[in-house]
Amino acid sequence: MVAALGTLRELAHALEAGTCSAHELVRQSLERAEALEPALGAYLGLRAEAALREAEEADRRRARGAPRSPLDGIPVAVKDNLAIRGEPLSCGSRILRGYVSPFTSTAVAHLERAGLVVVGRTNLDEFAMGSSTEHSCAGPTRNPFDPERTPGGSSGGSAAAVATGSVPAALGSDTGGSVRQPASFCGVVGLKPTYGRVSRLGLVAFASSLDQVGVLARSAEDAALLLGVVAGHDPADSTSLPQPVPDYAAALSGDVSGLRIGIPKEYFPEQGGNAAVFERVRAAVAELVSAGAREVTVSLPHTRHAIATYYLICTAEASSNLARYDGVRYGHRSPRARTLAEMYRRTRSEGFGAEVKRRILLGTFVLSAGYFDAYYRKAQQVRTLIRRDFERAFEHCDLIATPTTPEPAFRLGERERDPVSMYLSDIYTVSVNLAGLPAISVPCGEVGGLPVGLQLIAPPLGEPEVLRAADAYQRRTDWHRRRPAEAA
Amino acid sequence: MDAPGITLEDLRRLADLARLELGDGEATALAADLARILGFVRQLQELDTAGVPPTAHVMELATPLREDEPDAPLPPEEAIRNAPAHEGTAFLVPQVLDSDEA
């Protein structure tokens, strides 16, 4: 099999030095993806012809001394809920079968502007609703470390693609942990930026007050490079942040002296979860402490209510956002309908999978007359309490460290029949979305041969701080350099 | 308040609101799922949230304003290209009223 691709930084150096061409890199990426694909299921589609053509254009730009950026010509993958003009956009759903996007999402437009070449669209839980990439109409993605296990989700395809080295980095989206949890399960870095840091234009909406585009990569340095490409204000997204984008890579000084790392006592329970996971995470914090950081205990008292709050809010928003799939303007339309009303019902029933229907129904329930105050409004109030928890904790620390997930990757099918147990795998990630904060998952060890992730959380716009700490950790350890055996 | 049980009748009403048509087996399974999820989220009722303002959105931004400048819209021919059925640049749909009602 062709070799795994290196990091963004390594590939940028190689292109700069002229030791390889963009065309060679993209061909290597496509060949590796195709060789791994039958067993892995990371991609929903490869853009072989277009990607090779774009790589040739990148080579010509570089030959005349005018690359679009140091990353010009490097292959990347994109989760299939981000629109790319002229390409299918499926969201892993039957209801978008045959849909071809008429425009390009802002995040992907930023990739193109920097010359990065999108080689493929990656698998996901349908409409990004899930934690295992099992809820995709195309079938599951498998965990590169154990094919009987899930890669996590919903950005499981992006995480598996990066872990197996068919691309050095990929875009995902994170509504309740959908970048960080699969990053943790697949042994790669996953960064969810501050809400609004990356434009959501052209990111198919799931829960609009929580959705955020994120990056998956092999190292914190690569995550910094890619975030720098996609972040920024977008006049076409009124929730995107106007603050200028800092040079994230320049923030990676390796220096964490004096950094106060908060350990939320509620995230390290005496019982429950996997004790070995907590031990790895504590060892990672100890590593940062030995590099000069200071550990402080903080409290996030409403943590245990985060999952319930999250699932009430995200389903309410989803039930509203997914009303647009009605068979009129695009996507699947049931051929078995006599009237318009029948067409709506049959189209949606045939087009949506079980988890999406479950969430639409729950969201419809919590927004319906008589239940709105007790469920939806209540959840919004608890969301305020969760935000305040973080504000208070950050009076005593600069970053908060937690496990990304309470356990390593679970088995395929293990939680499919029990939605609540599936939802509980998001226990350490959803609060961050409810509070709109930036957070990263960094590989910090293995349990039973499966990767474990350290999550670092910062106050709003603290991306430079989480990246600096993550990079400092990676300068001192080599967990991020491990690859699954078959992909080595 | 107690989490309500979800009867099949409740579920049919919700499905109707959400424009979903559910088979009998599907409806029974979903009613059980919803009951279980509602049982789980009921824990929020133990929290006293009197006087706590709801968070609809984390960014306390004022609605940003911009100049109203004309821009090129998506051409109708392109917008219609994904339509399951169309005539010219109009979307075609099945009859709106049931003929019995008309």
Chai-1 contact restraints between the chains, C-beta under 6 A:
chainA,res_idxA,chainB,res_idxB,connection_type,confidence,min_distance_angstrom,max_distance_angstrom,comment,restraint_id
A,Y99,B,N82,contact,1.0,0.0,6.0,A-B,restraint_1
A,P102,B,L74,contact,1.0,0.0,6.0,A-B,restraint_2
A,P102,B,E78,contact,1.0,0.0,6.0,A-B,restraint_3
A,Y195,B,V58,contact,1.0,0.0,6.0,A-B,restraint_4
A,G196,B,M59,contact,1.0,0.0,6.0,A-B,restraint_5
A,S209,B,H57,contact,1.0,0.0,6.0,A-B,restraint_6
A,S238,B,P64,contact,1.0,0.0,6.0,A-B,restraint_7
A,H305,B,L44,contact,1.0,0.0,6.0,A-B,restraint_8
A,A308,B,V41,contact,1.0,0.0,6.0,A-B,restraint_9
A,A308,B,Q43,contact,1.0,0.0,6.0,A-B,restraint_10
A,A308,B,L44,contact,1.0,0.0,6.0,A-B,restraint_11
A,L312,B,V41,contact,1.0,0.0,6.0,A-B,restraint_12
A,V328,B,F91,contact,1.0,0.0,6.0,A-B,restraint_13
A,V328,B,V93,contact,1.0,0.0,6.0,A-B,restraint_14
A,R329,B,A83,contact,1.0,0.0,6.0,A-B,restraint_15
A,R329,B,F91,contact,1.0,0.0,6.0,A-B,restraint_16
A,Y330,B,N82,contact,1.0,0.0,6.0,A-B,restraint_17
A,R333,B,P84,contact,1.0,0.0,6.0,A-B,restraint_18
A,A337,B,P94,contact,1.0,0.0,6.0,A-B,restraint_19
A,T339,B,P94,contact,1.0,0.0,6.0,A-B,restraint_20
A,T339,B,Q95,contact,1.0,0.0,6.0,A-B,restraint_21
A,T339,B,D98,contact,1.0,0.0,6.0,A-B,restraint_22
A,L340,B,V93,contact,1.0,0.0,6.0,A-B,restraint_23
A,L340,B,P94,contact,1.0,0.0,6.0,A-B,restraint_24
A,L340,B,V96,contact,1.0,0.0,6.0,A-B,restraint_25
A,M343,B,P94,contact,1.0,0.0,6.0,A-B,restraint_26
A,Y344,B,R19,contact,1.0,0.0,6.0,A-B,restraint_27
A,R345,B,R19,contact,1.0,0.0,6.0,A-B,restraint_28
A,R345,B,E21,contact,1.0,0.0,6.0,A-B,restraint_29
A,R346,B,E21,contact,1.0,0.0,6.0,A-B,restraint_30
A,R348,B,R19,contact,1.0,0.0,6.0,A-B,restraint_31
A,R348,B,L20,contact,1.0,0.0,6.0,A-B,restraint_32
A,S349,B,L20,contact,1.0,0.0,6.0,A-B,restraint_33
A,S349,B,E21,contact,1.0,0.0,6.0,A-B,restraint_34
A,R358,B,D33,contact,1.0,0.0,6.0,A-B,restraint_35
A,I360,B,A18,contact,1.0,0.0,6.0,A-B,restraint_36
A,L361,B,L14,contact,1.0,0.0,6.0,A-B,restraint_37
A,L361,B,A18,contact,1.0,0.0,6.0,A-B,restraint_38
A,L362,B,I37,contact,1.0,0.0,6.0,A-B,restraint_39
A,T364,B,L14,contact,1.0,0.0,6.0,A-B,restraint_40
A,T364,B,L17,contact,1.0,0.0,6.0,A-B,restraint_41
A,T364,B,A18,contact,1.0,0.0,6.0,A-B,restraint_42
A,F365,B,L14,contact,1.0,0.0,6.0,A-B,restraint_43
A,A374,B,M1,contact,1.0,0.0,6.0,A-B,restraint_44
A,R377,B,P54,contact,1.0,0.0,6.0,A-B,restraint_45
A,K378,B,L44,contact,1.0,0.0,6.0,A-B,restraint_46
A,Q380,B,P54,contact,1.0,0.0,6.0,A-B,restraint_47
A,Q380,B,T55,contact,1.0,0.0,6.0,A-B,restraint_48
A,Q381,B,T49,contact,1.0,0.0,6.0,A-B,restraint_49
A,Q381,B,V52,contact,1.0,0.0,6.0,A-B,restraint_50
A,Q381,B,P54,contact,1.0,0.0,6.0,A-B,restraint_51
A,V382,B,L44,contact,1.0,0.0,6.0,A-B,restraint_52
A,R383,B,T55,contact,1.0,0.0,6.0,A-B,restraint_53
A,T384,B,V52,contact,1.0,0.0,6.0,A-B,restraint_54
A,T384,B,P53,contact,1.0,0.0,6.0,A-B,restraint_55
A,T384,B,T55,contact,1.0,0.0,6.0,A-B,restraint_56
A,P419,B,D33,contact,1.0,0.0,6.0,A-B,restraint_57
A,V420,B,R36,contact,1.0,0.0,6.0,A-B,restraint_58
A,V420,B,F40,contact,1.0,0.0,6.0,A-B,restraint_59
A,G436,B,V58,contact,1.0,0.0,6.0,A-B,restraint_60
